[in-house]
Each structure stands twice: as C-alpha cells, then as structure tokens.
Amino acid sequence: MTGLSTVLIVVGLFLLGGVYSFWKQQLPKGVIVLLGIGAVMCLVAGVMRIQGLWE
C-alpha cells in the first residue's frame, strides 16, 4: 500500500462523511451528488492503486 493510495482512500471516506452530513441537513442535491462523485472517484482510484491496476 502506498502513501497516495492511503490518502485517496482517507479523502474518499471523508467525502462520504460529508455526503451523509449534507444529506441529513437536507442541503441541495447538486452539492450532495458532486461530493458523492468525488468520494467514489477517490475510493476507486485508491483501491486501483492498491491492486496495481493504475500507477
């Protein structure tokens, strides 16, 4: 596991927490969707780096 993979996964989890928080506060759906997309992209990139599929 590399440092960048760890950072990507941590940022992705942080963004998922933001999505949940914003959803609970019933903020605009556009903000929630953008945060969700960012979270998924970070998590996928981190996992792909761990698996060695993307370097």
N, C-alpha and C positions, 0 to 999 in steps of 0.2 A: 504494500500500500504506500503510495507516495503522498507527499505533503499536499500537493494540489488536489488529489482525489479526496483527501480528508476535508480540505477547505470547501470543495464543491458540495460534498455531502452535508457538511455543517450548515452552509449557506442555504442549501435546499430545504433542510429541516427547519431552519429559522424562518424562511419564507412561508413554509406550510403553517407554522405557528401564526404568522401574520394573516394568512388567509382565514384561519379559524377565528382569530380575534376580530377581523374585519367583518366576517360573516355574522358573528354574534352581535356586533354593533349595528348590523344592517346598513353598512355603507354601500355606495353604488356598486352594482355588479361588475362594471367595467374594471374597477380597481381590483376587485377580487379575482376576476378572470386573468388579468395581467400578472398579478402575484402568483397565481396558480401555475400559469405557463412558465414563469421564471423558475418556480420551485421544481417543477417537473424537469425542465431543461438542466438545472444544476444537478439534480439527483441522477438523471440518466447519464450525464457526462461523467460524474464521479464514479458510477458503477462501471461504465465502459472503460474508464482508465484502470480501474482495479482489475477488470477482466483482461486487460491488454488489447482491447479491440480498437482503442483510439489513443494515440500517443502524440 
